[in-house]
Amino acid sequence: MVPGVVFDFYPAGLVADETGDLVAIKMSAYGRDNDAAIYELPNPKPISFDLENGGPFGLAIDEQNRHLFVADSGNDAAYEYAYPSGTLLGTVSGIPYGFIGGIAADD
């Protein structure tokens, strides 16, 4: 528990990076305006970048290459972002009507 850090959203995924910063997925109710919020602890105010519209549900960080991977069950896809800038680097599409419910990175 970190004083002052309060999630005013449903975190659809949480992961800590090698420096101890906390990354949380801020998933919107309608699949639009999703964000990745980066908390540079103990600072309770996050910096954020936009995620693709859909249903982000799970994330992983590749510490070596500084990439953030986000599973998106709404679009049946996985997205790769530069971390912490948030630049979209790539997309891997799943099968139609499939369900991507998690993701992992291997350093």
WOWOPE-V445565 format. One record per residue. RES is the residue in one small letter. SS is DSSP state (H for helix, E for strand, - for the rest). Layout:
res:RES ss:SS
res:RES ss:SS
This chain:
res:m ss:-
res:v ss:-
res:p ss:-
res:g ss:-
res:v ss:-
res:v ss:-
res:f ss:-
res:d ss:-
res:f ss:-
res:y ss:-
res:p ss:E
res:a ss:E
res:g ss:E
res:l ss:E
res:v ss:E
res:a ss:E
res:d ss:-
res:e ss:-
res:t ss:-
res:g ss:-
res:d ss:-
res:l ss:E
res:v ss:E
res:a ss:E
res:i ss:E
res:k ss:E
res:m ss:-
res:s ss:-
res:a ss:-
res:y ss:-
res:g ss:-
res:r ss:-
res:d ss:-
res:n ss:-
res:d ss:E
res:a ss:E
res:a ss:E
res:i ss:E
res:y ss:E
res:e ss:-
res:l ss:-
res:p ss:-
res:n ss:-
res:p ss:-
res:k ss:-
res:p ss:-
res:i ss:E
res:s ss:E
res:f ss:E
res:d ss:E
res:l ss:-
res:e ss:-
res:n ss:-
res:g ss:-
res:g ss:-
res:p ss:E
res:f ss:E
res:g ss:E
res:l ss:E
res:a ss:E
res:i ss:E
res:d ss:E
res:e ss:-
res:q ss:-
res:n ss:-
res:r ss:-
res:h ss:E
res:l ss:E
res:f ss:E
res:v ss:E
res:a ss:E
res:d ss:E
res:s ss:-
res:g ss:-
res:n ss:-
res:d ss:-
res:a ss:E
res:a ss:E
res:y ss:E
res:e ss:E
res:y ss:E
res:a ss:E
res:y ss:-
res:p ss:-
res:s ss:-
res:g ss:-
res:t ss:-
res:l ss:E
res:l ss:E
res:g ss:E
res:t ss:E
res:v ss:E
res:s ss:E
res:g ss:-
res:i ss:-
res:p ss:-
res:y ss:-
res:g ss:-
res:f ss:-
res:i ss:-
res:g ss:-
res:g ss:-
res:i ss:-
res:a ss:-
res:a ss:-
res:d ss:-
res:d ss:-
